[in-house]
Amino acid sequence: VQLVESGGGLVQPGGSLRLSCAASGNIVSISFMGWYRQVPGRQRGMVATVMSGGSADYADSVKERFTISKDNNENTMYLQMNSLKPEDTAVYFCNLHVRDDTGWSHTVWGRGIQVTVSS
């Protein structure tokens, strides 16, 4: 299974970005999808997650600003980020819990994509 993240970059404070995470490969089902972020010297932390049934959860710091969504048909997940702040600057990683056609369930991480919020 491969994950390809896109949509990162440099944006001014108050601006918006939309991250995408496209999954491909041996995937029968996806039970969990999430976005995490990491800055140098700190642990990777949860930003937003969504279960297969659609229930979503957000870190307190991004509530009301970020929205996670998914396209089941395309095995793609999105993170709409609005009202961005300098403290949102980080490398963002997507994470999926997948099951393949052998019945094996496992976790997959993307390589990460840089988001920089700066004037």
N, C-alpha and C positions, 0 to 999 in steps of 0.2 A: 504494500500500500504506500502510495506517495501523496504527500500534501504539498501544495504549491500556494504560497501566500503572495498577495499582491495588494497594491493600493497605498502603501506607505509613502513617506516622504517628508518634506519640510512644509510646515504651515504656520501662519501667524496666529498668535493667541486670539481666541474667539472664532477661529475658522473651523472647517469640517474636513474630515477624511472618511472614506469608506474602505475598510479592509475586506478582502475576500480570501477564502481558503477553499481550494478545490481539491477534492480527494479522488484518487483513481487507483485502480488495481482490483485485487480480489476482495470485494466488499459485498457481503450479503445484507448486512444490516448495520446501522450505526445507532448505538444506544445513548451516546453522550457526545456533545460537542462543546468546546470551550475555547475562550481566548485568555491568555495569560500574558504578563509583561514582566520585564526584568531590566533593571538599571545596574550599571557596574557596582559591585560591592554589596549588592543586596540580593535576597532570595527572590526567585520567581513567584509572582503572586497572581491570584485569580482576578480577572477583570469581569468576565461575564460567561455564563454557561447556559446551555439549553439542552433539555432532555428530549428523547425521541417523541414524547407526547406533547412537547411544546412549552413546558413550564421553564421559565427563565429565572436566573438569579444574577445579581450584580454586586460588585464591590460597592461599599457605601460612597466611595470617592467618585464613582462614575454614574451613580443613579441619576436619572432625569436628564442625563447628557448623552449616554451611549445606549444603543439598541442592538441586541443580537438577534439574528434571524437565520433561517436556513431554507434551502431549496432541496427537498428530499429527492426529487427526480434527478437533480444534477449532482447530488452529494457535495453540495457547496454550502459554506457558511459565511455569513457576513457580520461585520461590526461597523455600524454607523456611529461615527464619533462626531458630536457637535459641541460647540462652546469649548473648544480645546484650550487647555491651560499648559503653561510650561512644565508643570509637574506631571503631565501625561507623557512627557518625553521618555521613551523606553524602546526596547526591542520587544515586539509583540509576537507571540507564538500561538499557533492554533494546535488544538489537541482533540483527538477523536478516540472514542472507544468503539472498536469495530469487531464484527464477527465475519469470518470468511467462509468459503464453501466447504471447509473441512470441519467447521464447527469451532474453530479456534477463535477465542475472544482475546483481544490485546489492545494496548494503547499505542497510538502513533502521535509523534510530535512533528510539527513543521520545523523548518530551519530558522524561522524568525524573520521579521521585517522591521526595519527601523522607522520609527515615528519621531519626528523632532518638531517641537512647538516652540518657536522663537521669533522674535521680531528683528 
